[in-house]
Amino acid sequence: MAEPYQYKVVEKSLTQDFLLKYLWTPIVNRLPASLTPNTITCAGFCCMGISVACVWLALNKTSWAFAGAALFVFLYMTGDNIDGSHARRTGQSSKLGEFLDHWLDSLNSVMVNLCLAFSLHLEGWLLPVLMAAVALAFFATIWEHHHTGVFHSGRLGTNEGLLLIVALYFLLCFAPQAPWLLYQADKITLAMVLIVLSLLTCAVTVLGTLWRVRSHVAGFLPLVLILAATLGHAWRDNLSFPLAALIILLSNTLFAGPLLLDRLAHQASPYRTWVASVLAVVALALLIPQAAAWLFAIMPKACLLYTLALLLMVAMICDLVRAVRYLPGPQKKN
């Protein structure tokens, strides 16, 4: 029988040891061996989706729904931390499990970051710029893992970010309109301080990754082109700031899938990088008013956006189908 798949991680999180000792390990020790790790991963993804619904309720109905958002973000965090431990404990580690973990994390990143931004009333230019920093930081970790085979987690990583989000949601339950908490462009508030810290943390993550894997720095170019094109069109008022932020975050999923498949299943997707790069260059060219006028005369802007959204959805579905087809799933111990 083949050796179980081994997942390598360098963990430096400030809270990981404490949470592992007093929360994650006790939970894992009580999970039945018949429960598959992939079930936990998918359940965590569902929890994040429920948290989105809770945020919508909080912003449109009652602020107490923020408590539900906090609870389900914490449940997602729990699932994200125990699926791997449960897999190793029961001998069910698999390449498919690693793919699902990171691929779904790219979608969870979209939901958790946009929901928090809307909850703190983040608006204007800072919204897509912050999301661009988050996208680069997320991609950097996946990109480094692709080239080194080791997943690096910094001292201020996912755990710390999610715990902060849980705390903010509980604060919003009691002070949904507090001027000291919500974002205001002309004032120093808690939201503004957190935004600055987030930008600095993302910058450290990206620069550290680029330095450690500097021989492959060209791999960042396609994503940078997409981010530049998206920000440029938001500046030209061709895209609303929330839509630009959504496109920026979804770019993680566009590139995370092929990187994971290339490393885990040896299923390279060079066409994806080239197509994305060409589309990004075309989008940059459309910042020229004459070129934009010519294209939009042929195809309405809404039709173009829907076409690109459909292409993105098809690409994501293809990645998932290929992962299920080519990656081995968990094999239980005899």
LINJOPE-V561293 format. One record per helix or strand. SS is the DSSP state (helix for helix, strand for strand). FROM is the first residue (numbers start at 0). TO is the last residue. If there is no record, write none. Layout:
ss->{SS/SS}
from->{FROM/FROM}
to->{TO/TO}
//
This chain:
ss->{strand/helix/helix/helix/helix/helix/strand/helix/helix/helix/helix/helix/helix/helix}
from->{8/15/36/64/94/124/150/157/189/213/240/269/288/300}
to->{10/28/59/89/118/147/152/173/211/234/264/284/297/325}
//
